[in-house]
Amino acid sequence: MSPYYVVVGAGIAGLRAATSLEAQGRRVLILESRDIPGGRMHTVYDSKGTSLYERGAWRVKGARAERLIRQHGGTLRAIRDRPRQERATADAVAMARAKARLRLSSPFGVRTLSARDVFHLAGSDSSKTDKGYHGIDDRAIGTRAYSTGGEETTDSTRHRAHYKVLEEGWSFLIQAMAQGKRIRYGARFTGFDGTWVRWVERSGRRCKRRVAGCILAVPPHAFPPDDTMLRLAASTVESHALVHLWFKADVPRVSHVDFVSEGPISQIVANPLQPSNVVQVYACDRDAKFWMRLYQSNPTNCLKKLRSELRKAKMPFSAKSIVDVAFWEHGVHSWRPVFGFPGPVRASQRALQPDPLHRPTLMTCGEAFSAADQGWADGAIITADAAVRSLLSASSKSKSKATTTPRMGMRFMGYDVRIPNRWLRHHPGGADSLLNHLGEDVTHLWQTIHGSGSVIANATLWYMLES
């Protein structure tokens, strides 16, 4: 009988991983804590089944996502490009802020950089095309605003990367991918020790299953808090809030609007699924939390503020009423810049197999750990495919791994820890507190000092581990 595998999370990454494992003849069980699949992808339909708008991811970017959609019979439609002047203005504003952050940042008060910032500093080719999200960290998540044009590198070809929409809605794709899968809903993953996967069902029943491997296809914040290696991996990325707000305009129809503003609204977009008088605005990070708190506490004042922002943006319409608000506390992610950061590609490879020494058949995947650009679907697909390849390879090998002789560093949970010279110079406790423990196992010491403490300390240690 074929071995059993568990995939945690029924989002697009988890469903993709499960599909790939099943195609290789493996039996797969998917654990999903919610009652429906899809993660941050959810389409709202009317009573006739017509897609109205997206509550989460709403644009399609990347060849892999396009191929997946076409495989399941989905219909893609290109979105009209934003006027060049708006794009250039937003890029200039965001670039100035990014440079200011770089000038003002210090080793111990690091401001979060966008994925594109880190890619650029690491010399990655991805920085040439990744536009990131506009609106994060003082209203500039990316050093450039969205653009529907530009070159994008795929597996073996280069093509024009235009944003598109899935006319049937993302939920159409999710339902197609979930069909025939064995999914246990209401199951909260609690741990994997290399042999047994454990979870708790909504009824409180504790369950476990002996498996050949496990893939975590959930955002880092959903990792078990008592798993040290997974906590370290989760510390390498920063999660940011995202809010999508839909309103009815006071005109019969709004079309071809894709406007970037400085905030507190990041972008104003006409609904691409069913062009009507329903318009979408969204914001990131602190602005997202502001809009959500305002809407929850006083919907009337929220509508007044929205109308005020539309006037400032010189929109030819105003808001008649708010239709829906979707808030994602961990909506988008960026790499955390710390000492020892090896670059996005190597960091994502390390995150793919977070504990190769103790649990070589434990893998992670999803948009959060992707070295690709900020296309949710493509990042999820890339990492899911990589996780399956690595998992099947690890399953066929011995689980033992020879330990290495420590170099001029330390040991942590069986790993070598390399100590960069610049970390010796800037370590908050001074160089001596590190030099005094060279060659020692500092697992207990580190856990005593930091516990679940600083995410910066966790991420710094993670990047210094020699896997």
C-alpha positions in Angstrom: 0.0 0.0 0.0 1.3 3.5 -0.9 2.5 5.6 2.0 0.3 8.3 3.7 1.1 12.0 3.6 -0.6 14.9 5.4 -1.0 18.4 4.0 -1.9 21.1 6.4 -4.0 23.9 4.9 -6.6 23.7 2.0 -5.6 27.0 0.3 -4.3 27.0 -3.2 -0.8 25.9 -2.0 -2.1 23.0 0.0 -4.5 21.8 -2.8 -1.7 22.1 -5.3 0.7 20.0 -3.1 -2.0 17.4 -2.5 -2.8 17.1 -6.2 0.9 16.7 -7.0 1.3 14.0 -4.3 -1.8 12.1 -5.6 -0.4 12.3 -9.1 2.6 10.4 -7.8 0.4 7.6 -6.4 0.5 8.8 -2.7 -2.5 8.9 -0.4 -3.1 12.3 1.1 -5.1 13.7 3.9 -5.6 17.5 4.1 -6.2 19.2 7.4 -8.1 22.5 7.3 -9.0 24.5 10.4 -11.9 26.3 8.7 -15.1 24.9 7.2 -14.3 25.8 3.6 -11.2 25.6 1.4 -9.5 28.5 -0.2 -7.6 30.4 2.5 -7.5 34.1 1.4 -9.2 33.4 -1.8 -13.0 33.8 -1.7 -15.5 34.9 -4.4 -18.9 36.4 -3.6 -21.6 35.1 -6.0 -25.2 36.1 -6.6 -28.2 33.8 -6.4 -27.7 32.8 -10.0 -24.0 31.8 -9.4 -22.6 34.8 -11.2 -19.3 36.0 -9.7 -19.7 39.5 -8.2 -16.4 40.4 -6.5 -13.4 38.9 -4.7 -13.0 39.2 -1.0 -9.3 38.3 -1.1 -6.9 37.8 -4.0 -8.5 39.2 -7.1 -5.9 39.5 -9.8 -4.0 36.8 -11.7 -0.3 37.3 -12.3 2.2 34.7 -13.5 2.3 31.9 -16.1 1.9 29.1 -13.6 -1.4 30.4 -12.2 -2.6 31.0 -15.7 -1.8 27.4 -16.8 -3.5 26.0 -13.6 -6.6 28.1 -14.3 -6.8 26.9 -17.9 -6.3 23.3 -16.9 -9.5 23.6 -14.9 -11.5 25.4 -17.6 -11.3 28.9 -16.2 -11.7 32.0 -18.3 -9.0 34.7 -18.1 -9.4 38.3 -19.1 -6.7 41.0 -19.2 -7.1 44.1 -17.1 -6.7 47.5 -18.7 -3.3 49.1 -17.8 -3.2 52.0 -15.5 -2.3 55.4 -17.1 1.5 55.9 -17.2 1.3 59.2 -15.2 -0.4 57.6 -12.2 2.1 54.7 -12.2 5.1 57.0 -12.5 3.8 59.2 -9.7 3.2 56.3 -7.3 6.6 54.8 -8.2 8.4 58.1 -7.4 6.6 58.6 -4.1 7.3 55.0 -3.0 10.9 55.1 -4.1 11.6 58.2 -2.1 10.1 56.6 1.0 12.1 53.4 0.4 15.4 55.4 0.3 14.4 57.3 3.4 13.8 54.0 5.2 17.2 52.7 4.2 18.9 55.9 5.4 17.1 55.9 8.7 17.2 52.2 9.5 19.6 50.8 12.1 20.6 47.3 13.1 18.4 47.4 16.2 15.5 49.4 14.9 15.0 47.8 11.5 12.1 49.0 9.5 10.5 46.3 7.5 11.5 46.4 3.8 9.3 45.1 1.1 10.1 41.9 -0.8 11.3 44.0 -3.7 13.6 46.1 -1.5 15.3 42.9 -0.3 15.4 41.4 -3.7 17.1 44.5 -5.0 19.7 44.6 -2.2 20.4 40.9 -2.8 21.0 41.6 -6.5 18.1 39.2 -7.4 16.7 39.4 -11.0 13.2 39.3 -9.4 13.7 42.9 -8.3 13.4 44.0 -12.0 9.8 42.8 -12.2 8.3 42.6 -8.8 6.1 45.6 -8.1 5.1 44.6 -4.6 2.1 46.1 -2.8 1.7 49.8 -2.5 0.6 50.9 1.0 2.6 48.9 3.5 4.9 50.3 6.3 3.9 54.0 6.3 1.9 53.4 3.2 4.6 51.9 0.9 4.8 48.1 1.0 6.6 48.0 -2.3 9.1 50.3 -3.8 6.9 50.4 -6.9 3.2 50.5 -7.4 1.3 47.8 -9.3 1.9 47.7 -13.0 0.2 45.4 -15.5 3.1 45.4 -17.9 6.8 44.3 -17.7 8.9 41.3 -18.4 8.6 38.2 -16.2 10.8 35.2 -16.2 9.1 31.8 -16.2 10.5 28.3 -16.2 12.2 28.6 -19.7 10.5 31.5 -21.4 10.0 35.2 -21.1 6.6 36.8 -21.7 4.7 39.9 -21.1 3.3 39.7 -17.6 -0.1 41.3 -17.6 -2.6 41.2 -14.8 -5.7 39.3 -15.5 -8.9 38.3 -13.7 -10.5 34.9 -13.5 -14.0 35.6 -14.6 -15.5 32.6 -12.8 -13.8 33.8 -9.6 -11.0 32.3 -7.5 -13.5 30.1 -5.6 -14.3 28.3 -8.9 -10.6 27.2 -9.1 -10.5 26.3 -5.4 -13.6 24.1 -5.7 -12.3 22.4 -8.8 -9.0 21.7 -7.1 -10.7 20.5 -3.9 -13.0 18.1 -5.7 -12.3 14.5 -4.8 -9.7 15.4 -2.1 -9.9 13.9 1.4 -10.2 17.1 3.5 -10.9 17.1 7.3 -12.4 20.4 8.2 -12.3 21.9 11.6 -8.9 20.2 12.3 -6.2 22.3 14.0 -2.7 21.1 13.4 -0.7 20.8 16.6 2.6 19.2 15.6 4.7 16.7 13.6 7.6 14.8 15.2 8.9 13.3 12.0 6.7 10.2 12.2 3.3 11.2 13.7 1.1 14.1 12.7 -1.1 15.4 15.5 -4.2 17.6 15.4 -7.2 18.6 17.4 -10.7 18.5 16.0 -13.4 21.1 16.8 -15.1 18.7 19.1 -11.9 18.6 21.2 -10.9 15.1 20.1 -7.2 14.7 19.8 -6.0 12.7 16.8 -2.8 11.5 15.3 -1.6 9.6 12.2 1.6 7.9 11.3 2.8 9.4 8.0 5.6 9.3 5.5 5.8 13.1 5.4 4.0 16.4 6.2 3.6 19.6 4.2 2.6 22.8 6.0 0.7 25.0 3.5 -0.4 27.6 6.1 0.9 31.1 6.8 3.7 31.3 9.3 1.6 32.8 12.1 -0.4 29.5 12.1 2.6 27.4 12.9 2.5 25.7 16.4 3.9 28.2 18.9 5.7 25.5 20.9 7.8 24.2 17.9 11.1 26.0 18.2 12.4 25.4 14.6 9.0 26.4 13.1 8.9 29.5 15.3 12.4 30.5 14.0 11.2 30.0 10.4 8.1 32.0 11.0 10.2 34.9 12.4 11.9 35.3 9.0 8.9 36.9 7.4 6.8 39.9 8.5 3.0 39.7 8.0 0.9 42.8 7.3 -2.7 43.5 7.5 -4.8 44.0 4.4 -8.4 45.3 4.0 -10.6 45.2 1.0 -13.7 47.5 1.1 -16.4 47.5 -1.6 -18.9 50.4 -2.0 -21.7 51.4 -4.3 -20.9 54.5 -6.3 -23.5 57.2 -6.9 -23.2 56.7 -10.7 -24.7 53.9 -12.8 -21.4 52.3 -13.8 -17.7 52.7 -13.0 -15.1 51.3 -15.3 -11.3 51.5 -16.0 -10.4 53.0 -12.6 -7.1 51.8 -11.1 -5.8 54.7 -9.0 -3.0 54.7 -6.5 -3.1 57.2 -3.7 -0.8 57.9 -0.8 -3.2 56.8 1.9 -5.1 56.0 4.0 -6.4 54.3 0.9 -3.7 52.5 -1.1 -5.7 51.9 -4.3 -9.1 52.5 -5.8 -10.1 49.9 -8.4 -13.2 49.4 -10.5 -14.6 45.9 -10.1 -13.1 43.8 -12.9 -15.3 40.8 -12.5 -18.7 42.4 -13.2 -18.3 46.0 -14.2 -21.0 47.9 -12.4 -21.2 50.7 -9.8 -19.4 48.6 -7.2 -15.9 49.9 -6.6 -13.1 48.3 -4.5 -10.6 50.2 -2.3 -7.9 48.6 -0.3 -5.3 49.5 2.2 -2.4 47.8 4.0 -0.8 47.6 7.4 -1.8 50.5 9.8 -4.2 51.9 7.3 -6.0 48.6 7.0 -6.4 48.4 10.7 -7.7 52.0 10.8 -10.4 51.3 8.2 -11.4 48.0 9.9 -11.7 49.7 13.4 -13.6 52.6 11.9 -16.1 50.4 10.1 -16.6 48.2 13.2 -17.1 51.1 15.6 -19.0 53.5 13.4 -20.1 52.5 9.8 -21.6 56.0 9.2 -18.3 57.7 10.0 -16.5 55.2 7.9 -18.7 56.1 4.9 -18.1 59.8 5.5 -14.3 59.2 5.6 -14.5 57.2 2.4 -16.3 60.0 0.6 -13.7 62.5 1.9 -10.9 60.3 0.5 -12.6 59.9 -2.9 -12.9 63.7 -3.1 -9.2 64.1 -2.3 -8.4 61.6 -5.1 -10.6 63.6 -7.5 -12.7 60.7 -8.4 -15.7 61.5 -10.7 -18.0 59.6 -8.3 -18.7 59.3 -4.6 -19.7 56.4 -2.2 -23.4 55.8 -1.9 -23.1 52.8 0.6 -20.6 50.3 1.8 -21.3 46.8 0.4 -18.7 44.6 2.1 -15.5 44.8 4.1 -12.9 42.0 4.3 -10.0 42.2 6.7 -7.0 39.9 6.7 -4.7 40.4 9.7 -2.0 38.4 7.9 -2.8 39.4 4.4 0.6 39.9 2.7 4.2 39.1 3.7 7.7 40.5 3.2 11.1 39.2 4.2 12.5 40.4 7.4 15.9 42.1 6.9 18.3 41.0 9.6 22.0 40.1 10.0 22.9 37.1 8.0 20.1 37.4 5.4 21.2 35.1 2.6 19.0 36.5 -0.1 15.4 35.6 -1.0 16.2 32.5 -3.0 18.4 30.8 -0.4 16.1 32.0 2.4 13.1 30.4 0.7 15.1 27.2 0.0 15.9 27.0 3.7 12.3 27.7 4.7 11.2 25.0 2.4 12.7 22.4 4.7 12.7 24.1 8.1 14.2 21.2 10.1 16.3 19.0 7.8 18.4 17.6 10.7 15.6 16.3 12.9 12.6 16.1 10.6 13.7 15.8 7.0 10.2 15.0 5.8 8.7 18.2 7.1 8.1 20.8 4.4 6.6 24.3 4.2 5.0 26.1 1.2 2.9 29.1 0.4 3.1 32.7 -0.7 4.7 33.8 2.5 8.0 31.9 1.9 8.1 32.4 -1.8 11.1 34.1 -3.5 8.8 34.9 -6.4 7.1 38.3 -6.8 3.9 39.2 -4.9 1.5 37.2 -7.0 -0.3 35.2 -4.4 -1.2 32.2 -6.6 2.2 31.9 -8.4 4.2 32.1 -5.2 1.9 29.4 -3.7 2.3 27.1 -6.8 6.0 27.5 -7.0 6.6 26.6 -3.4 4.1 23.8 -3.4 5.8 22.1 -6.3 9.2 22.5 -4.7 7.9 21.1 -1.4 6.5 18.0 -3.1 9.8 17.4 -5.0 11.8 17.8 -1.8 9.5 15.7 0.3 9.5 12.7 -2.1 13.3 13.0 -2.4 13.6 13.1 1.4 11.2 10.2 1.9 13.3 8.0 -0.2 16.5 8.7 1.7 17.7 7.8 5.2 16.4 10.1 7.9 19.8 10.2 9.6 22.2 13.0 8.9 25.7 13.2 10.0 26.5 16.1 12.2 29.3 18.4 11.2 32.3 19.6 13.2 31.6 23.2 14.5 33.7 25.9 12.8 34.3 29.2 14.5 30.7 29.3 15.7 28.3 27.6 18.1 25.8 24.8 18.1 22.0 25.1 18.3 19.7 22.0 18.4 22.4 20.1 16.5 23.1 22.8 13.9 26.2 24.8 13.3 25.7 28.6 13.9 27.9 30.8 11.8 28.8 34.1 13.5 29.4 36.9 10.9 32.0 39.5 11.9 29.5 42.3 11.5 27.2 40.6 14.0 30.1 40.5 16.5 30.4 44.2 16.0 26.7 45.0 16.5 25.5 42.3 18.8 23.5 44.1 21.6 25.3 42.1 24.3 28.7 42.8 22.9 31.2 40.6 21.1 32.5 38.9 24.2 29.1 37.4 25.0 29.4 35.5 21.8 33.1 34.8 21.8 32.9 33.2 25.3 30.7 30.5 23.9 32.4 29.6 20.6 32.2 25.8 20.0 29.5 25.3 22.6 26.0 24.1 22.4 24.0 27.2 23.2 20.5 25.8 22.8 19.5 26.0 26.4 21.2 29.4 26.9 19.5 30.9 23.9 16.1 29.6 24.9 16.6 30.9 28.4 17.5 34.4 27.3 15.0 34.8 24.4 12.3 32.3 25.1 9.5 33.2 22.6 10.9 36.7 22.7 12.2 38.9 19.9 11.3 38.0 16.4 14.4 39.8 15.2 16.5 37.5 17.4 14.7 34.5 16.1 15.1 35.5 12.5 18.8 36.4 12.9 19.5 33.0 14.5 17.5 31.3 11.7 19.6 32.9 9.0 22.9 32.0 10.8 22.0 28.3 11.0 24.0 26.0 8.8 21.6 23.5 7.3 
